[in-house]
Amino acid sequence: MVSTMTTAARGKGRAPEARLSSDEARRLALRAQGLLGAPDRRAGVRGTLRRLGAVQLDTISVLARSHELVPYARLGAVGRTAVESAYWTPRPAGAPITHPHSFEYWSHAACILPIEEWPLFAFRRRAFQARGHRWHVMKDGERSCAEVRDRLKAEGPLTATELGGAKNGGEWYDWSETKIAVEWLLDTGEVVCTERRGWRRVYDLAERAVPEALFHDDLDDAECIRRLVAQAGAAMGVATRADLADYHRLKAEQVDAVIEGTGLVPVEVAGWSRPAWADPAALAEPTRGRHRTTLLSPFDSLIWDRPRTERIFGFTHRLEAYTPKAKRIHGYFAMPLLTGGRLAGRVDPGREGGTLVARQVSLDGGKSVEPMARALREAAEWVGCDSVRIERCDDAQLAAALAVALTD
C-alpha cells in the first residue's frame, strides 16, 4: 500500500519504514476510523466502540447526541434505542450483576470506553488520587465519601439525585457535597459509571461492576500509557506524536517514553512537517473500499483534533456552539459532510416537527450538492423527519441545485 519502503535503523530516531503520500495517509485514517470499506454490521455499535477505543459524550443534542451520531456515521441508520442499549448496561437494584460492555471516564474528554480499557486508565486514577482533590472542594470529604460508599453498597447503582441531590440550588457548577464526593470517587476509581439514565450518570461501586479480572489487572503507569498510545495509533492509522497524545489526552513526553514499545512504526508523510507513526497492520493492506457519505458530529474522533483535521483534509472546522451567535460563521452545531473520503461542506441542522431544517449550508462546489442532499435525506429519515428544508445557503446557484436534488 505504501509508496516507498526503506530499511529501518534500530533505536530511537530510526529511519522511516514507509513513505506515504498525503492521499495514502488520508485513506489510512479513514479506514482505521471505520469510514472506508464495508461497515462491520455484525460487530455493530460495540464493535465500533472497540475499534475507536473512545466515543466522546456531550450534552448538545441537535439531530441526536454525539455518541449516537458516531456509530450512525459508520453503520448507517442504526436504531437510536439500539445504540443506547449497546453502550450501557443497566442493572436495577436487586437484579443480578451483569458485566458491562463499557464504562464512562476521562479520555479525550468524557467518553464511553470499552470495559476492556478499565485497566489502562489506572494511571489517570492514580494521578487524581495523588493530587488529592478536584476543582470542586468538599467541606468534609472523608465523611461525604463514606456516605456515598455506604449508600451504593447497600442500595446498588444510584444517580446523584438519588444519592441526595446533584446541586446546591445555584448555577450548574454549584454542586452539592454529595455530587462532589461521588465524582471524586469516580475520578479515583472507587466508583464507576456503566449506565446513563435520562442523561444522568448512574454510579456503582467499581469492585462490584467491573469484571474481577479487569478490576485486579494492576498495570503500572508506563504500561497503561504504552497500551493507550498503541490503541490510539491503531484507531488513527497514521499519526504524529501530537495526534497520539491528543487521542486520550496524554502528554507529549509520555508518548515519547513509550513509543518504541507500542509496535507502531515510523513513517514519513508528504506534506507533514512532523515525524509520524503508523499501525503496521494498516500498512500491510491496500486501502480500498466504499467511502461513506455522511454528516459527522463535531465531536467525532475522525475530526475532534482540529490541527489533524486541517493537516489531513485541508478543512478548517471549529465548533461554534459556545461562540456568540453574531460571531458564528457556519452555525451552532455545524456538521461536516464526508463524501468520497473528503470533507466537502457542512450544515448546521435543526428540527421543526417532522422537518429537518438545514439552517446554514456551505458546499465546496457543485460536486458536493448530490452528496449533501443524500446525507440530509438519510439523516432526516434516521431521526424520524419526513422532509428537509434549506433555510440558508450563501451561494444562490448551489442553493437552487440542492433544493432540486432534495426533491429527486
RODO-2510 file (C-alpha; in nm, 4 decimals, decimal comma):
residues 408
     n   res          X          Y          Z
     1     m     0,0000     0,0000     0,0000
     2     v     0,2909     0,2338     0,0695
     3     s     0,4828     0,4320    -0,1882
     4     t     0,8391     0,3532    -0,0867
     5     m     0,9877     0,1181     0,1701
     6     t     1,3237     0,1677     0,3409
     7     t     1,5290    -0,0292     0,5878
     8     a     1,4639     0,0898     0,9436
     9     a     1,7517     0,1759     1,1705
    10     r     1,7458     0,0470     1,5235
    11     g     1,6675     0,2513     1,8316
    12     k     1,5278     0,5995     1,8719
    13     g     1,5326     0,8325     1,5759
    14     r     1,5193     0,5395     1,3349
    15     a     1,4563     0,5982     0,9686
    16     p     1,1023     0,5843     0,8287
    17     e     0,9838     0,2364     0,7403
    18     a     0,7461     0,3802     0,4802
    19     r     0,6931     0,6975     0,2868
    20     l     0,3285     0,7833     0,2294
    21     s     0,1604     1,0311     0,0027
    22     s    -0,0927     1,2625     0,1632
    23     d    -0,3727     1,0657    -0,0065
    24     e    -0,2411     0,7364     0,1319
    25     a    -0,2314     0,8848     0,4815
    26     r    -0,5856     1,0174     0,4432
    27     r    -0,7184     0,6779     0,3354
    28     l    -0,5347     0,5056     0,6191
    29     a    -0,7023     0,7400     0,8647
    30     l    -1,0462     0,6857     0,7137
    31     r    -1,0174     0,3085     0,7155
    32     a    -0,8829     0,2996     1,0701
    33     q    -1,1847     0,5031     1,1786
    34     g    -1,4298     0,2699     1,0055
    35     l    -1,5250     0,5171     0,7301
    36     l    -1,3666     0,3416     0,4332
    37     g    -1,4680    -0,0088     0,3328
    38     a    -1,7724    -0,2162     0,4194
    39     p    -1,9021    -0,1466     0,7716
    40     d    -1,8840    -0,4334     1,0188
    41     r    -2,2558    -0,4607     1,0862
    42     r    -2,2212    -0,7898     1,2727
    43     a    -1,9976    -0,6244     1,5313
    44     g    -2,2361    -0,3295     1,5374
    45     v    -2,2121    -0,0400     1,7799
    46     r    -1,9981    -0,2303     2,0269
    47     g    -1,7560    -0,3222     1,7508
    48     t    -1,7355     0,0437     1,6506
    49     l    -1,6614     0,1408     2,0102
    50     r    -1,3848    -0,1192     2,0397
    51     r    -1,2366    -0,0064     1,7086
    52     l    -1,2318     0,3609     1,8052
    53     g    -1,1342     0,2992     2,1665
    54     a    -1,3307     0,6046     2,2821
    55     v    -1,6562     0,7765     2,1862
    56     q    -1,6938     1,1284     2,3190
    57     l    -2,0019     1,2341     2,5137
    58     d    -2,1516     1,5818     2,5007
    59     t    -2,4672     1,7448     2,6305
    60     i    -2,5618     1,9064     2,2966
    61     s    -2,8413     1,7291     2,1127
    62     v    -2,9449     1,8585     1,7703
    63     l    -3,0236     1,5673     1,5384
    64     a    -2,9129     1,3377     1,8169
    65     r    -2,6411     1,3338     2,0813
    66     s    -2,2855     1,2986     1,9571
    67     h    -2,2351     0,9449     2,0910
    68     e    -2,5320     0,8370     1,8750
    69     l    -2,4032     1,0209     1,5681
    70     v    -2,0667     0,8396     1,5785
    71     p    -2,1981     0,4857     1,5095
    72     y    -2,4595     0,6287     1,2728
    73     a    -2,1817     0,7802     1,0604
    74     r    -2,0179     0,4387     1,0245
    75     l    -2,3055     0,1917     1,0262
    76     g    -2,5946     0,3890     0,8833
    77     a    -2,9402     0,4085     1,0330
    78     v    -2,8880     0,2052     1,3494
    79     g    -3,1894     0,2461     1,5767
    80     r    -3,1200     0,5046     1,8438
    81     t    -3,2552     0,2746     2,1156
    82     a    -3,0223     0,0031     1,9899
    83     v    -2,7287     0,2446     2,0137
    84     e    -2,8041     0,3245     2,3767
    85     s    -2,8540    -0,0389     2,4741
    86     a    -2,5266    -0,1317     2,3045
    87     y    -2,3349     0,1188     2,5157
    88     w    -2,4923     0,0941     2,8581
    89     t    -2,5574    -0,1986     3,0899
    90     p    -2,8496    -0,1134     3,3188
    91     r    -2,8725    -0,3024     3,6475
    92     p    -3,1869    -0,2350     3,8508
    93     a    -3,1452    -0,2575     4,2270
    94     g    -3,1544    -0,6198     4,3390
    95     a    -3,1003    -0,7581     3,9891
    96     p    -2,8128    -0,9995     3,9222
    97     i    -2,4832    -0,8341     3,8302
    98     t    -2,4247    -0,8280     3,4556
    99     h    -2,0776    -0,7346     3,3485
   100     p    -2,0883    -0,4144     3,1436
   101     h    -1,9661    -0,3701     2,7885
   102     s    -1,8420    -0,0179     2,8524
   103     f    -1,7841     0,2490     3,1131
   104     e    -1,7572     0,6263     3,1180
   105     y    -1,4339     0,8005     3,2094
   106     w    -1,1950     1,0810     3,1174
   107     s    -1,0183     1,0033     2,7903
   108     h    -1,0160     1,2609     2,5086
   109     a    -1,2900     1,4199     2,7187
   110     a    -1,5770     1,2484     2,8978
   111     c    -1,6014     0,9346     2,6833
   112     i    -1,7666     0,5968     2,6591
   113     l    -1,4849     0,3396     2,6677
   114     p    -1,4808    -0,0388     2,6131
   115     i    -1,4765    -0,2112     2,9509
   116     e    -1,1515    -0,3838     2,8451
   117     e    -0,9826    -0,0439     2,8772
   118     w    -1,0560    -0,0166     3,2505
   119     p    -0,7011    -0,1222     3,3493
   120     l    -0,5457     0,1240     3,1028
   121     f    -0,6764     0,4275     3,2884
   122     a    -0,5285     0,3243     3,6220
   123     f    -0,2519     0,5802     3,5646
   124     r    -0,5103     0,8604     3,5468
   125     r    -0,6994     0,7359     3,8501
   126     r    -0,3717     0,7310     4,0457
   127     a    -0,2902     1,0828     3,9248
   128     f    -0,6225     1,2108     4,0583
   129     q    -0,5590     1,0343     4,3874
   130     a    -0,2100     1,1855     4,4160
   131     r    -0,3467     1,5335     4,3502
   132     g    -0,5880     1,4848     4,6372
   133     h    -0,8760     1,6992     4,5135
   134     r    -1,0755     1,8046     4,2103
   135     w    -1,1702     2,1608     4,1216
   136     h    -1,4750     2,1355     4,3476
   137     v    -1,3875     2,1384     4,7172
   138     m    -1,5653     1,9247     4,9762
   139     k    -1,6313     2,0541     5,3266
   140     d    -1,5885     1,7111     5,4865
   141     g    -1,4511     1,4789     5,2216
   142     e    -1,3978     1,1673     5,4307
   143     r    -1,7495     1,1706     5,5728
   144     s    -1,9137     1,2526     5,2386
   145     c    -1,7238     0,9811     5,0506
   146     a    -1,8004     0,7248     5,3225
   147     e    -2,1709     0,8062     5,2987
   148     v    -2,1683     0,7592     4,9209
   149     r    -1,9847     0,4257     4,9508
   150     d    -2,2301     0,3021     5,2132
   151     r    -2,5356     0,4004     5,0094
   152     l    -2,4076     0,2346     4,6914
   153     k    -2,3080    -0,0781     4,8803
   154     a    -2,6496    -0,1083     5,0445
   155     e    -2,8764     0,0067     4,7627
   156     g    -2,6935    -0,0674     4,4377
   157     p    -2,6487     0,1741     4,1446
   158     l    -2,7803     0,5273     4,2055
   159     t    -2,7837     0,8657     4,0346
   160     a    -2,6539     1,1782     4,2092
   161     t    -3,0152     1,2857     4,2611
   162     e    -3,0962     0,9543     4,4285
   163     l    -2,7861     0,9897     4,6433
   164     g    -2,9146     1,3187     4,7811
   165     g    -2,9115     1,5797     4,5078
   166     a    -2,6623     1,6997     4,2493
   167     k    -2,6822     2,0761     4,3030
   168     n    -2,6964     2,3241     4,5879
   169     g    -2,9583     2,5267     4,4044
   170     g    -2,7321     2,7741     4,2257
   171     e    -2,5644     2,7605     3,8860
   172     w    -2,4936     2,4271     3,7140
   173     y    -2,1422     2,4170     3,8595
   174     d    -2,2686     2,4749     4,2155
   175     w    -2,2530     2,1077     4,3044
   176     s    -2,3790     1,9542     4,6257
   177     e    -2,1359     1,7896     4,8658
   178     t    -2,2736     1,4505     4,7610
   179     k    -2,2185     1,5187     4,3896
   180     i    -1,8602     1,6323     4,4538
   181     a    -1,7948     1,3209     4,6613
   182     v    -1,9309     1,0730     4,4070
   183     e    -1,7461     1,2423     4,1195
   184     w    -1,4240     1,2288     4,3216
   185     l    -1,4781     0,8570     4,3790
   186     l    -1,5378     0,8158     4,0047
   187     d    -1,2171     1,0089     3,9271
   188     t    -1,0138     0,7872     4,1590
   189     g    -1,1748     0,4587     4,0543
   190     e    -1,3767     0,3525     4,3589
   191     v    -1,6959     0,4245     4,1675
   192     v    -1,7751     0,3607     3,8011
   193     c    -2,0435     0,4765     3,5605
   194     t    -2,1607     0,1992     3,3274
   195     e    -2,5030     0,3465     3,2548
   196     r    -2,6733     0,6781     3,1925
   197     r    -3,0399     0,7155     3,2755
   198     g    -3,2143     1,0165     3,1232
   199     w    -2,8656     1,1588     3,0573
   200     r    -2,7800     1,1283     3,4281
   201     r    -2,4819     0,9220     3,5315
   202     v    -2,5670     0,6090     3,7299
   203     y    -2,2916     0,5293     3,9795
   204     d    -2,1944     0,1895     4,1149
   205     l    -1,9047     0,0505     4,3148
   206     a    -1,6279    -0,0384     4,0719
   207     e    -1,5369    -0,3525     4,2654
   208     r    -1,8873    -0,4805     4,2024
   209     a    -1,9447    -0,3628     3,8442
   210     v    -1,6067    -0,4123     3,6749
   211     p    -1,5225    -0,7746     3,5865
   212     e    -1,2879    -0,9129     3,8512
   213     a    -1,0014    -0,9933     3,6133
   214     l    -1,0019    -0,6358     3,4818
   215     f    -1,0524    -0,4781     3,8223
   216     h    -0,7433    -0,6510     3,9588
   217     d    -0,5274    -0,6058     3,6451
   218     d    -0,2818    -0,3696     3,8135
   219     l    -0,0732    -0,2116     3,5375
   220     d     0,1976     0,0417     3,6132
   221     d     0,1773     0,3884     3,4589
   222     a     0,4203     0,3168     3,1764
   223     e     0,2297     0,0074     3,0649
   224     c    -0,1037     0,1930     3,0793
   225     i     0,0313     0,4692     2,8581
   226     r     0,2078     0,2289     2,6206
   227     r    -0,1160     0,0427     2,5547
   228     l    -0,3165     0,3627     2,5142
   229     v    -0,0680     0,5018     2,2624
   230     a    -0,0776     0,1733     2,0701
   231     q    -0,4585     0,1792     2,0750
   232     a    -0,4653     0,5395     1,9541
   233     g    -0,2228     0,4562     1,6738
   234     a    -0,4414     0,1698     1,5556
   235     a    -0,7552     0,3854     1,5770
   236     m    -0,5958     0,6632     1,3676
   237     g    -0,3967     0,4513     1,1223
   238     v    -0,1194     0,7091     1,0926
   239     a    -0,0441     0,9853     1,3412
   240     t     0,2119     1,2370     1,4634
   241     r     0,3270     1,2471     1,8236
   242     a     0,0795     1,5295     1,8910
   243     d    -0,2036     1,3221     1,7380
   244     l    -0,1153     1,0228     1,9547
   245     a    -0,1067     1,2386     2,2671
   246     d    -0,4348     1,4137     2,1926
   247     y    -0,6411     1,0995     2,1373
   248     h    -0,6539     1,0123     2,5091
   249     r    -0,5219     1,3488     2,6338
   250     l    -0,1718     1,2312     2,7186
   251     k     0,1405     1,4456     2,7369
   252     a     0,3911     1,4509     2,4522
   253     e     0,6692     1,3336     2,6828
   254     q     0,4537     1,0382     2,7899
   255     v     0,4209     0,9353     2,4252
   256     d     0,7966     0,9747     2,3724
   257     a     0,8717     0,7488     2,6678
   258     v     0,6739     0,4524     2,5315
   259     i     0,6578     0,4904     2,1536
   260     e     0,9315     0,2358     2,0841
   261     g     0,7366    -0,0339     2,2670
   262     t     0,3999     0,0214     2,1016
   263     g     0,4636    -0,1697     1,7795
   264     l     0,3875     0,1425     1,5760
   265     v     0,6421     0,2079     1,3014
   266     p     0,7923     0,5418     1,1939
   267     v     0,6724     0,6753     0,8602
   268     e     0,7151     0,9894     0,6557
   269     v     0,4055     1,1579     0,5125
   270     a     0,4324     1,4010     0,2238
   271     g     0,3352     1,7489     0,3373
   272     w     0,3516     1,6703     0,7089
   273     s     0,6153     1,8761     0,8868
   274     r     0,6430     1,6358     1,1820
   275     p     0,7505     1,2694     1,2052
   276     a     0,4673     1,0192     1,2129
   277     w     0,3962     0,6616     1,3189
   278     a     0,1637     0,4076     1,1620
   279     d    -0,0064     0,0842     1,2551
   280     p     0,1945    -0,1873     1,0704
   281     a    -0,1203    -0,3936     1,0153
   282     a    -0,2762    -0,0944     0,8377
   283     l     0,0302    -0,0521     0,6176
   284     a     0,0158    -0,4152     0,5102
   285     e    -0,3298    -0,3922     0,3498
   286     p    -0,4424    -0,1884     0,0475
   287     t    -0,6840     0,0901     0,1397
   288     r    -0,9699     0,0071    -0,0922
   289     g    -1,3430     0,0029    -0,0448
   290     r    -1,6566     0,2106    -0,0423
   291     h    -1,6413     0,5602     0,1005
   292     r    -1,9203     0,6548     0,3382
   293     t    -2,1239     0,9667     0,2602
   294     t    -2,2497     1,1067     0,5890
   295     l    -2,2698     1,4006     0,8247
   296     l    -2,0173     1,3961     1,1085
   297     s    -2,0606     1,5122     1,4641
   298     p    -1,8092     1,7875     1,5503
   299     f    -1,7041     1,5519     1,8316
   300     d    -1,6389     1,2554     1,6009
   301     s    -1,2922     1,1107     1,6603
   302     l    -1,2111     1,1473     1,2897
   303     i    -1,2181     1,5258     1,3284
   304     w    -1,2090     1,6053     1,7017
   305     d    -0,8436     1,7124     1,6755
   306     r    -0,8658     2,0323     1,4708
   307     p    -0,4964     2,0593     1,3664
   308     r    -0,5035     1,6958     1,2474
   309     t    -0,8234     1,7625     1,0519
   310     e    -0,6623     2,0574     0,8755
   311     r    -0,3484     1,8562     0,8002
   312     i    -0,5278     1,5502     0,6599
   313     f    -0,8301     1,7058     0,4911
   314     g    -0,7287     2,0677     0,4341
   315     f    -1,0511     2,1539     0,6165
   316     t    -1,0756     2,4141     0,8922
   317     h    -1,3546     2,3393     1,1333
   318     r    -1,4452     2,4840     1,4714
   319     l    -1,7392     2,4092     1,6978
   320     e    -1,9290     2,7370     1,7313
   321     a    -2,1912     2,6297     1,9857
   322     y    -2,0192     2,8369     2,2526
   323     t    -1,9464     3,1306     2,0198
   324     p    -2,1843     3,4292     2,0427
   325     k    -2,4466     3,3941     1,7700
   326     a    -2,3423     3,7144     1,5922
   327     k    -1,9860     3,5852     1,5564
   328     r    -2,0692     3,2408     1,4197
   329     i    -1,9557     3,1657     1,0669
   330     h    -2,1065     2,8228     0,9995
   331     g    -2,3655     2,7849     1,2755
   332     y    -2,4324     2,6434     1,6208
   333     f    -2,3590     2,2746     1,5540
   334     a    -2,2117     2,2660     1,2037
   335     m    -2,1662     1,9065     1,0901
   336     p    -1,9035     1,8416     0,8199
   337     l    -2,0081     1,6452     0,5125
   338     l    -1,7855     1,3441     0,4468
   339     t    -1,8066     1,2123     0,0918
   340     g    -1,5592     1,0384    -0,1361
   341     g    -1,3119     1,0322     0,1501
   342     r    -1,3026     1,4119     0,1760
   343     l    -1,4728     1,6836     0,3782
   344     a    -1,6754     1,8716     0,1172
   345     g    -1,9031     2,1078     0,3058
   346     r    -2,1005     2,1440     0,6259
   347     v    -2,4513     2,2011     0,7522
   348     d    -2,5945     2,3400     1,0748
   349     p    -2,9056     2,1235     1,1259
   350     g    -3,2148     2,1666     1,3361
   351     r    -3,5591     2,0110     1,3686
   352     e    -3,9034     2,1653     1,3457
   353     g    -4,1634     1,8965     1,3982
   354     g    -4,1237     1,6457     1,1160
   355     t    -3,8891     1,8677     0,9182
   356     l    -3,5111     1,8616     0,9262
   357     v    -3,4060     2,2241     0,8800
   358     a    -3,0670     2,2955     0,7251
   359     r    -3,0225     2,6308     0,8972
   360     q    -2,6999     2,7030     0,7172
   361     v    -2,5311     2,5087     0,4377
   362     s    -2,1830     2,5501     0,2921
   363     l    -2,0728     2,3452    -0,0092
   364     d    -1,7359     2,3048    -0,1774
   365     g    -1,8707     2,3394    -0,5297
   366     g    -2,1272     2,1662    -0,7461
   367     k    -1,9892     1,8155    -0,6904
   368     s    -2,0946     1,8408    -0,3236
   369     v    -2,4622     1,9049    -0,3995
   370     e    -2,5817     1,5484    -0,4561
   371     p    -2,3824     1,4017    -0,1613
   372     m    -2,5196     1,6740     0,0712
   373     a    -2,8750     1,6032    -0,0461
   374     r    -2,8231     1,2312     0,0110
   375     a    -2,6734     1,2871     0,3570
   376     l    -2,9569     1,5205     0,4591
   377     r    -3,2273     1,2793     0,3403
   378     e    -3,0657     0,9875     0,5223
   379     a    -3,0226     1,1876     0,8437
   380     a    -3,3827     1,3090     0,8266
   381     e    -3,5152     0,9561     0,7901
   382     w    -3,2947     0,8342     1,0768
   383     v    -3,4360     1,0888     1,3228
   384     g    -3,7959     1,0453     1,2069
   385     c    -3,8341     1,3537     0,9863
   386     d    -4,0249     1,3279     0,6593
   387     s    -3,8930     1,6407     0,4863
   388     v    -3,5871     1,8650     0,4574
   389     r    -3,5909     2,2419     0,4276
   390     i    -3,2936     2,4601     0,3347
   391     e    -3,3025     2,7800     0,5350
   392     r    -2,9783     2,9414     0,4227
   393     c    -2,7057     2,8774     0,1665
   394     d    -2,4955     3,1784     0,0722
   395     d    -2,4321     3,0558    -0,2820
   396     a    -2,7648     3,1052    -0,4627
   397     q    -2,6726     2,8749    -0,7517
   398     l    -2,5721     2,5898    -0,5210
   399     a    -2,8800     2,6510    -0,3032
   400     a    -3,1067     2,6085    -0,6075
   401     a    -2,9243     2,2927    -0,7157
   402     l    -2,9504     2,1493    -0,3636
   403     a    -3,3235     2,2202    -0,3482
   404     v    -3,3688     2,0317    -0,6764
   405     a    -3,1501     1,7419    -0,5586
   406     l    -3,3569     1,7069    -0,2423
   407     t    -3,6730     1,6536    -0,4477
   408     d    -3,5235     1,3908    -0,6793
***
